[in-house]
Amino acid sequence: MKLYFSLIKLTQQTLMTISVILLVVLPNVLALYPEAISASLLYAFAHTSLFLVMIIRPLADLLPQSTYIRPLVILRKSVGVFSAAIVVSFIISKLMIDPVSYLSSFGTTAYWSLSHLALFAHLADISAFLLLITSNNLSKRIMGANWKRLQRLSYVYFYGSGIYIVGSFGDQVVFTYMIIVTVLTLLAYLYKKQLTQVKS
């Protein structure tokens, strides 16, 4: 078990390091050499890691006796940061290419339109950005109880991006992710509610 915890800690440190490197390198590559990297592959990494973040907590709630699932909760932060770092890198690259046009688009109705599901994509982008910049101990100390409330934006990030990807591209993998997370989250909620009723 000690080896398992060491492996989790190493994975966490590695993912955090990779995320920082991504935030430094990826925006430059996307802005200067957009054809050099597959955007769909990057988004696939972002969605898969976000899916892992979203299933860890309900699985830990549903299997409280599991000595292997519960410690994985530690990884939620680093996996979430990795996912958000990819999405935020796309935002930074847009700011590098044409900051005035990108920022001014926030004030247009087309940016927040439901046509082509743009609203969901942009809500997911903003959520990813907010989650990324507050995923640190300093933000946790400053924000107090509000930090945990802000972390609920992970649902906006997950479902917003999922609805956009499924609706725009018909991605069945992301659709499956959404079903699994929804079912596990509901089961975990009902399980915890039942435990509360039994205790009272």
HUPE-V937987 format. One record per backbone hydrogen bond with DSSP energy under -1.0 kcal/mol. CO is the residue of the C=O (numbers start at 1). NH is the residue of the N-H. E is the energy in kcal/mol with one decimal. If there is no record, write none. Layout:
# HUPE-V937987
{{CO/NH/E} {CO/NH/E}}
This chain:
# HUPE-V937987
{{1/5/-2.2} {2/6/-2.1} {3/7/-2.3} {4/8/-2.1} {5/9/-2.5} {6/10/-2.5} {7/11/-2.5} {8/12/-2.4} {9/13/-2.4} {10/14/-2.5} {11/15/-2.6} {12/16/-2.1} {13/17/-2.1} {14/18/-2.7} {15/19/-2.3} {16/20/-1.9} {17/21/-2.3} {18/22/-2.8} {19/23/-2.2} {20/24/-1.3} {21/25/-2.9} {22/26/-1.9} {25/29/-1.9} {26/30/-2.9} {27/31/-2.1} {28/32/-2.8} {29/33/-2.5} {33/36/-2.1} {38/42/-1.9} {39/43/-2.6} {40/44/-1.8} {41/45/-2.0} {42/46/-2.4} {43/47/-2.8} {44/48/-2.4} {45/49/-2.4} {46/50/-2.1} {47/51/-2.4} {48/52/-1.9} {49/53/-2.0} {50/54/-2.2} {51/55/-1.6} {52/56/-1.4} {55/59/-2.0} {56/60/-2.4} {57/61/-2.2} {58/62/-2.4} {59/63/-2.0} {63/66/-1.6} {66/70/-1.3} {69/72/-1.5} {70/73/-1.7} {71/74/-1.5} {72/75/-1.3} {73/76/-1.3} {75/79/-2.6} {76/80/-2.3} {77/81/-2.5} {78/82/-2.1} {79/83/-2.2} {80/84/-2.7} {81/85/-2.5} {82/86/-1.3} {83/87/-1.6} {84/88/-3.2} {85/89/-1.6} {86/90/-1.2} {87/91/-1.4} {88/92/-2.8} {89/93/-2.2} {90/94/-1.8} {91/95/-2.0} {92/96/-2.1} {93/97/-2.0} {94/98/-2.4} {98/102/-2.3} {99/103/-2.7} {100/104/-2.4} {101/105/-1.3} {104/107/-1.4} {105/108/-1.6} {110/113/-1.1} {113/119/-2.1} {114/117/-2.1} {115/118/-1.4} {117/121/-1.5} {118/122/-2.5} {119/123/-2.4} {120/124/-2.1} {121/125/-2.1} {122/126/-2.5} {123/127/-2.3} {124/128/-2.6} {125/129/-2.2} {126/130/-2.5} {127/131/-2.7} {128/132/-2.3} {129/133/-2.4} {130/134/-1.1} {132/135/-1.1} {134/136/-1.8} {136/140/-1.7} {137/141/-2.3} {138/142/-2.6} {139/143/-2.8} {140/144/-1.5} {143/146/-1.7} {144/147/-1.2} {145/149/-1.2} {146/150/-2.5} {147/151/-1.8} {149/152/-1.2} {150/153/-2.1} {151/154/-1.8} {152/155/-1.9} {153/157/-3.0} {154/158/-2.7} {155/159/-2.8} {156/160/-2.3} {157/161/-1.8} {158/162/-2.1} {159/163/-2.9} {160/164/-1.9} {161/165/-2.6} {162/166/-2.8} {163/167/-2.6} {164/168/-2.5} {165/169/-2.3} {166/170/-1.6} {171/175/-1.6} {172/176/-2.2} {173/177/-2.4} {174/178/-2.3} {175/179/-1.9} {176/180/-2.6} {177/181/-2.6} {178/182/-2.2} {179/183/-2.6} {180/184/-2.7} {181/185/-2.6} {182/186/-2.3} {183/187/-2.5} {184/188/-2.5} {185/189/-2.3} {186/190/-2.6} {187/191/-2.5} {188/192/-2.5} {189/193/-2.3} {190/194/-2.3} {191/195/-2.2} {192/196/-2.1} {193/197/-2.0} {194/198/-2.2} {195/199/-2.1} {196/200/-1.8}}
